[in-house]
Amino acid sequence: MNEKVKKLMGANMDIDFSNADFGNSKCPWNIAENTDEHKCAVKSTSICKYFCGIQYLDSVLCSYPYETLSVLTKDEIDRDM
């Protein structure tokens, strides 16, 4: 990964940062817009355009404000886009 990808700790696998007691990170997009509407992923619905994956155990890799496909290399993506 490169310097444009942040590791955010404490995600809930629905995946959002709504429970401050679980981890210590907040969604940088929500911080920038002073909201809580953005989620990394919602089961069977969507994946955030800044979501770059999960690192063991429960850290989200986030590229905000750079869209994922502009940050990851082809080798870092596990399927054809």
N, C-alpha and C positions, 0 to 999 in steps of 0.2 A: 504494500500500500504506500501511498505517497503522503506528503505533508498536508494535502487538502482533505484528507479523511480523518475524522475525529473518532475516538473510542468513547462512547457514552455508556456508563455503567448503571446497572440496575433496571433493565427493561423487563416488563411483563410480556410474555409471549403473545399478547393480543395485538400488537406491541405498542406500548406508549410509555410515557414517563409521568403518569398521573399520581403515582404513589411515592412521595418523597421519602417515606420511611424505608422503602425497599432498596433504594439506591441513592446515589448522590448527584445524578445528572438531570438536566432539563433539556427539552428539545430546543435547539438553537433557533429554529424557524419560529416556534411559538414565542420565544424570548424576543426575537426581532420584531414580531407583529403584536406583542403583548396580548396573546390569546392562548387558549388551550385546545384549539380545534384540530391541530395537526397530529397525526399518528403515523408511526413508522409503517405499520401494516395492520390491516383489519381482516380477520379470517374470512376467506372466500369473497373479498371485496376489492382490496387495492393494496398497492405497495407504494410508499412515498418515493417521489422522484429523486430524493437525496439518500435513500437507504442503500447501503453498500454491503450489508450482510450482518451476520452474527459471529462473534468470536467467543469461544468457550470461556467461561460458563454462560454468562448472560449479558455480555456487552454488545451494544449495537454499534456498527460502523456507519458513520454519517458524514456526508460530504457537503452539507449545507455551508455556503450558498451555491456550491457548484453541483450541477446535476450529475448524477451517478455515471451516465454514459460518457461524460466528458472527463471523468476522473479515472475510472478503471481502465486497465488495458484489456485487450481481447483475452489474454491468458487468465485474467482475474474474474472473467464472466463464465459461468458454467453452462450456458446454453446460447443458441443463436438468437440474436436480437433483431 
